[in-house]
């Protein structure tokens, strides 16, 4: 999405966010809803003119992590921190982005296939094959992530059999 099509949100020195498209003040939760709805936006610091979208997104992640069941374990956060300043920082960022995109696509495919299978035949063998494929993709993705990070993946107890 080009910058001209993005909604502009201004952050004022009093820490308030102002949605210029809606002509109203918004909260971080409102910005989160824009993300979930797929609305393109950028957040501009009113005083400096700097694009602070990443900072706002990080604030939203922090709020979400504190609000309920966290997405990131302490171990995952430590591994992420370890990538900063490391020679693989750029590769790790690209890998994480691609992995999340793949995960999103797989989730969407899974939901679509589930819906189709339940409409056609609730006991279809398609579910078994789809589950096997998703588990294999997940395992490959984990192995690639650990390889990119320079560590070994955790042992799968099923491999001991």
Helices and strands as residue ranges (DSSP letters): G 3-5, E 7-11, E 17-19, E 24-26, H 28-36, E 41-45, H 53-67, H 74-83, H 89-120, H 126-148, G 157-160
